Amino acid sequence: MQTTSFLDFKTQAESIIHSHIINAEPLLLSHQWDKLQQAIESIRQKVKKAGLWAPHLPKDIGGQGLTISQLGELSAVLGRSPLGHVCFGCQAPDAGNAELLHLYADKRIKSEFLHPLAAGDIRSCFAMTEPAMAGSNPTRLSATAELKNGQWHINGHKWFTTGADGADFAIIMAVTEPKAAKHQQASMIIVPTDSPGYALVRNISVMGSEGHGYFSHGEVKFSNVVVPEQNLLGQRGAGFLMAQQRLGPGRIQHCMRWIGIARRCFDIMCRYVNQRQITDQQTLAQQPVMQVKIADSYAAIEAAQYLVQATAERIDKAGYAAAKHDISMIKFHTAQMLQNVMNHAIQALGGLGVTDDTVLSFFYREERAARIYDGPDEVHQLSLAKQLLAQYR
Ligand SMILES: Cc1cc2nc3c(=O)[nH]c(=O)nc-3n(C[C@H](O)[C@H](O)[C@H](O)COP(=O)(O)OP(=O)(O)OC[C@H]3O[C@@H](n4cnc5c(N)ncnc54)[C@H](O)[C@@H]3O)c2cc1C
């Protein structure tokens, strides 16, 4: 059910996407990072002035307090541009990190890290995945944190730490309880990135681009990093459980963001084939093979959106546990839909599709990973299949 105020929220967001955010995309596509940052800051001021900032966060910390379903719908609007979430202050990984701090941090951590993060004054990253261990099974980590004389001594080697470039603090997942059951060994600890022993080794080059800032994935080392005992978030050994809680809302928002991306790719494809003459009499749009792709893409996007919205509504009504099965289903189903639609759009644009003159190539490069991060397809397929098969025993 949509309230009038939420409809108004969405309409305003759409207007900012179309009149400001999409215009800033050429700066991203041409890697003009300083100018891009200035453009983002200027759009953020408009978003804040319009009362749309940080839609995912509760009102008491400066957010808009939207429900999971509303956030999902908004994500589909913001997802139309790679800059949408960044300009509205709800980009990964800051969004999930702020939610964690809101739930688990004490007063000092909230004032030092959460409040400036929520305001968009500082940035953060989330360091769980390691080059030496299978990230698909996050109960297997080699990073350690030992408590000695009231301080955590942290050692670890992480990678794919999104946004580590320019982050002010990292939340690291490290083993603090090596003798506990495997789901209770790791904890989350805040590490300011100016701590001695913390090093951003490099921005990993992903499909030809090292990216920058928000649009980068770092390799990070923690060598005898020492932080106060109070930098622990939540309980010792609760890191795995908290990571699952962090990923729950994140998956709905990723899926709806992918739907926004798919719709943008679809728009670009339809506009192009309608105007592209392939003979004096005919456009690409008149070719049956193209019409089949248009119809298939549209049906796939609509079906995915219904599925994701139904899952978001179930979470709002009954909580995450009741929607576990659906969350696995939408994660791999929507990521695969996105890949197919992006692929059709690039093919339809021919050579132009693979250039950086449109946003398609950026989406294709960045979002191939949708089928890998937050749990690869296979992990979600296995989880869903196990739950389904159990019903037939
Ligand atoms: C763009 C991007 C951004 C990311 N951002 C972050 C971040 O900010 N912080 C962070 O900590 N991590 C991040 N990650 C890491 C991500 O979560 C991991 O890449 C993911 O969990 C997979 O782990 P892995 O890369 O070690 O692959 P592996 O675990 O080595 O798996 C490799 C492949 O094996 C297959 N597979 C895995 N398990 C099974 C199974 N049980 N059965 C069958 N097949 C299987 C899958 O196809 C999988 O892709 C990011 C990754 C990417 C690509």
The ligand as an SDF file (V2000), in Angstrom:
LIG
                    3D

 53 58  0  0  0  0  0  0  0  0999 V2000
   32.0120   -6.2880   -6.9400 C   0  0  0  0  0  0  0  0  0  0  0  0
   32.1540   -7.0030   -5.6270 C   0  0  0  0  0  0  0  0  0  0  0  0
   31.9910   -6.2880   -4.4470 C   0  0  0  0  0  0  0  0  0  0  0  0
   32.1790   -6.9190   -3.2080 C   0  0  0  0  0  0  0  0  0  0  0  0
   32.1120   -6.1850   -2.0530 N   0  0  0  0  0  0  0  0  0  0  0  0
   32.4560   -6.7690   -0.8700 C   0  0  0  0  0  0  0  0  0  0  0  0
   32.5790   -5.9950    0.3340 C   0  0  0  0  0  0  0  0  0  0  0  0
   32.3440   -4.7750    0.3480 O   0  0  0  0  0  0  0  0  0  0  0  0
   33.0150   -6.6210    1.4680 N   0  0  0  0  0  0  0  0  0  0  0  0
   33.3010   -7.9520    1.4910 C   0  0  0  0  0  0  0  0  0  0  0  0
   33.6820   -8.4670    2.5470 O   0  0  0  0  0  0  0  0  0  0  0  0
   33.1780   -8.7210    0.3640 N   0  0  0  0  0  0  0  0  0  0  0  0
   32.7870   -8.1540   -0.8020 C   0  0  0  0  0  0  0  0  0  0  0  0
   32.7290   -8.9080   -1.9580 N   0  0  0  0  0  0  0  0  0  0  0  0
   33.0990  -10.3130   -1.9040 C   0  0  0  0  0  0  0  0  0  0  0  0
   31.9450  -11.2610   -2.1800 C   0  0  0  0  0  0  0  0  0  0  0  0
   31.0560  -11.2940   -1.1000 O   0  0  0  0  0  0  0  0  0  0  0  0
   32.5700  -12.6300   -2.5190 C   0  0  0  0  0  0  0  0  0  0  0  0
   33.2430  -12.4860   -3.7690 O   0  0  0  0  0  0  0  0  0  0  0  0
   31.5360  -13.7370   -2.5900 C   0  0  0  0  0  0  0  0  0  0  0  0
   31.0310  -14.0360   -1.3170 O   0  0  0  0  0  0  0  0  0  0  0  0
   32.1430  -15.0140   -3.1930 C   0  0  0  0  0  0  0  0  0  0  0  0
   33.3120  -15.3840   -2.5050 O   0  0  0  0  0  0  0  0  0  0  0  0
   34.6470  -15.7030   -3.3380 P   0  0  0  0  0  0  0  0  0  0  0  0
   34.9030  -14.5740   -4.2620 O   0  0  0  0  0  0  0  0  0  0  0  0
   35.7130  -16.0400   -2.3670 O   0  0  0  0  0  0  0  0  0  0  0  0
   34.2910  -16.9540   -4.2410 O   0  0  0  0  0  0  0  0  0  0  0  0
   34.4280  -18.4990   -3.8280 P   0  0  0  0  0  0  0  0  0  0  0  0
   33.8780  -18.7150   -2.4720 O   0  0  0  0  0  0  0  0  0  0  0  0
   35.8130  -18.9270   -4.1010 O   0  0  0  0  0  0  0  0  0  0  0  0
   33.4370  -19.1730   -4.8740 O   0  0  0  0  0  0  0  0  0  0  0  0
   33.7510  -19.1990   -6.2690 C   0  0  0  0  0  0  0  0  0  0  0  0
   32.5360  -19.6580   -7.0560 C   0  0  0  0  0  0  0  0  0  0  0  0
   32.2240  -20.9820   -6.6740 O   0  0  0  0  0  0  0  0  0  0  0  0
   30.8390  -21.2160   -6.7850 C   0  0  0  0  0  0  0  0  0  0  0  0
   30.3730  -21.7510   -5.4950 N   0  0  0  0  0  0  0  0  0  0  0  0
   30.6470  -21.2670   -4.2600 C   0  0  0  0  0  0  0  0  0  0  0  0
   30.0760  -22.0380   -3.3170 N   0  0  0  0  0  0  0  0  0  0  0  0
   29.4480  -23.0410   -3.9620 C   0  0  0  0  0  0  0  0  0  0  0  0
   28.7030  -24.1680   -3.5490 C   0  0  0  0  0  0  0  0  0  0  0  0
   28.4620  -24.3990   -2.2460 N   0  0  0  0  0  0  0  0  0  0  0  0
   28.2140  -24.9970   -4.5040 N   0  0  0  0  0  0  0  0  0  0  0  0
   28.4330  -24.7540   -5.8130 C   0  0  0  0  0  0  0  0  0  0  0  0
   29.1350  -23.7090   -6.2660 N   0  0  0  0  0  0  0  0  0  0  0  0
   29.6320  -22.8650   -5.3610 C   0  0  0  0  0  0  0  0  0  0  0  0
   30.1940  -19.8920   -7.1500 C   0  0  0  0  0  0  0  0  0  0  0  0
   29.9480  -19.8760   -8.5450 O   0  0  0  0  0  0  0  0  0  0  0  0
   31.2480  -18.8760   -6.8020 C   0  0  0  0  0  0  0  0  0  0  0  0
   31.1380  -17.7190   -7.6190 O   0  0  0  0  0  0  0  0  0  0  0  0
   32.4940   -8.2910   -3.1840 C   0  0  0  0  0  0  0  0  0  0  0  0
   32.6280   -9.0070   -4.3870 C   0  0  0  0  0  0  0  0  0  0  0  0
   32.4750   -8.3830   -5.5920 C   0  0  0  0  0  0  0  0  0  0  0  0
   32.6720   -9.1920   -6.8510 C   0  0  0  0  0  0  0  0  0  0  0  0
  1  2  1  0
  2  3  1  0
  2 52  2  0
  3  4  2  0
  4  5  1  0
  4 50  1  0
  5  6  2  0
  6  7  1  0
  6 13  1  0
  7  8  2  0
  7  9  1  0
  9 10  1  0
 10 11  2  0
 10 12  1  0
 12 13  2  0
 13 14  1  0
 14 15  1  0
 14 50  1  0
 15 16  1  0
 16 17  1  0
 16 18  1  0
 18 19  1  0
 18 20  1  0
 20 21  1  0
 20 22  1  0
 22 23  1  0
 23 24  1  0
 24 25  2  0
 24 26  1  0
 24 27  1  0
 27 28  1  0
 28 29  2  0
 28 30  1  0
 28 31  1  0
 31 32  1  0
 32 33  1  0
 33 34  1  0
 33 48  1  0
 34 35  1  0
 35 36  1  0
 35 46  1  0
 36 37  1  0
 36 45  1  0
 37 38  2  0
 38 39  1  0
 39 40  1  0
 39 45  2  0
 40 41  1  0
 40 42  2  0
 42 43  1  0
 43 44  2  0
 44 45  1  0
 46 47  1  0
 46 48  1  0
 48 49  1  0
 50 51  2  0
 51 52  1  0
 52 53  1  0
M  END
$$$$
